[in-house]
Amino acid sequence: MHEPHLPSASTSQLRSQFADDPEMAELVELFVSELPDRVESLERALTSGEFAQLQRLAHQLKGASAGYGFPTIGQAAASIEDALRRGIESDVAMLQQQVNGLIGLCRAAQRGAAA
Amino acid sequence: MTEIASHSDETRPTVLIIDDSADVHRLLKVRLKHEEIDFLSAERGAPGIQLARDHRPTLVLLDLDMPEMDGFQVLRALKDHNETQHIPVIVLSGQQSPQDKVTAFELGAVDYITKPFEFTELRVRVRSALRMHQLVQMLAQKAQIDGLTGLWNRTYFDNRWTEEHARATRHGHPISVAVLDVDHFKSVNDTFGHPAGDAVLQGLAKIARREARNTDLACRYGGEEFVLIMPDTRAHEAEILLERVRAAVEATVWPRHPQRTVTISVGIVGATGVTPASAAEWIEAADRNLYAAKHGGRNRVVTTDLSVCLPGFIARQK
């Protein structure tokens, strides 16, 4: 199902480390099913410049993702939170890039679950 | 009567999770589901503190970074409040800051776990905190129990009476207290030996425990003297209860000396509503009634209703 003309970021899949843990399967599924909402909130906060809200969303995602077996999402969220905590919201381009990276990972997780 | 055993074999510990992230609640519950734990959940500090006060959980897992009221404020509030200060708290934090760890421990946390959790580690830390708490509770309780009779001891009585007296005074609730003393106890000891005397004390404790209600507190005050605190009990109700105890003791056949009956004398003070008498004055008044019972021929109950006799009674006795 690899389509060569698409950039790899949009086809890559991210699988939960706990995907095969029967205890966790249901929770992971729930987390992934809620990811589109989170992505939407992240985009909204970024475009409307609500940085406090963005920081909070990133913080929540940081705390939760690793617990669901997605440490890379957690790390991406952590770097956004750190950046906002240091107060570099003036550098919107960089922030945008970071948030897009995070969103890309969330989408990869959805694809991983669907696969 | 408060059953002492029911404290120590409280079966399932309750863990209160205070964290603003619904994910953390979900994950913790799944990851700790084999631990035989009951959960309470709060997503903000203030309701978390309220839950802790209302339910006295065995352990609190507390997030530091929360909106409205942060974890340090919650921890301070828990430690400032009598009813919650002994509940162990494990702090959860997304920050790796050493200063936060120091602050958490200084404020009274027992442990600190950084997010994202390593769940195996979390599990053993929770287990360890629960185990430690259980040991501390056991020791604290042992220090408040009379070894011979299994009733609460003098230390416990002193604290508890002050509390119950203050509570009744504050709310204007009825309360009664009785002082019980074995008649001619020394002669039981001298005639039949100390093991026989001990058996009498244990027998009296058993009768008091049986006749008292769940809310009453039976304590061994010292020697052959016992005290019974009866919250929400009027003087005449207390008298009925203690009269039952007196009659049961008199009717008991003691295996070590079946020919020799044992009796008790009892002094009761009770009141309905607020009285100006202090906690110590109540006990003095109950003691005087005990002596009145002794002088009146023993094997009897002497009762004073402070709400009827006030304010003269306390003053007259001085």
Interface residues (C-beta under 8 A of the other chain):
Chain A: E23 M24 L27 L30 F31 R56 H59 Q60 K62 G63 A64 S65 A66 G67 Y68 P71 G74
Chain B: D20 S21 D23 V24 R26 L27 V30 R31 K33 D65 P67 G94 K115 P116 F117 F119
